[in-house]
Amino acid sequence: MANLAHVSKVRSLYKRILLLHRFMPIDLRALGDQYVKDEFRRHKTATNEEAKRFMTEWEVYKDTLQTQVLEAMGNKKLTFGLDLSKEKLQDFQDEQIGQLYELMLESKKPNRQFDIQEEDTPK
């Protein structure tokens, strides 16, 4: 029964994050959606301790993104993300640092790898 509750919580968090990504520019949304999908898939076999930390960090991400989206509703100006503290970075494994660096590079490219048009944009 506890496993079903955990699965439900994971699915709910996953869906909420993807829903919040809809407020991002389309190229960042595609990048973010793919990253979230990969990370949730990668952690399907995580230990209990890893799963707790994983869920905690993604809850923080969801809460931060939700706050940023709500604040932007009145301003019509969206800003996403937060700077990571040195303490937080020191907790990361080398592989995670590499992923984070690649994600940062991709998000800062003037012509990102995604060539996506808005739905109402003529082709």
C-alpha positions, 0 to 999 in steps of 0.5 A: 500500500505504501508503494502505491502511495509513493507511485501516486506522489511521484506521478502527481509531482511529474505531471505538475512539473510538466504542467508548469513547464507550459508557461515557459518559452517553447524551446525551454519547455522542450528542453525542460520536459525532456530533462524531467522525463529522463531524470524520472526514468533514471530514478525508477530503481533508486534506493529509498534514500535516493528516492527521498532526496530525489523527491525533495529536490523536485518538490523544491523545483516545482515550488520555485517554478510555481512561485515564479509563474504566479509572480509573472502572471501580473508582470507578463515577464517570466524569469526562471531558475535560481542560483545554486549555493556552493553547499548544494553544488558540493553535494553533487556527484561529478556526473550531476555536475556534468549534466548541470553544465550541459543543461546550462550551456544548452539553455544559454545558446542563442539558437537552441537545438530545438527548432519549434514554432508556436502553434499559432505561428504559420509555417 
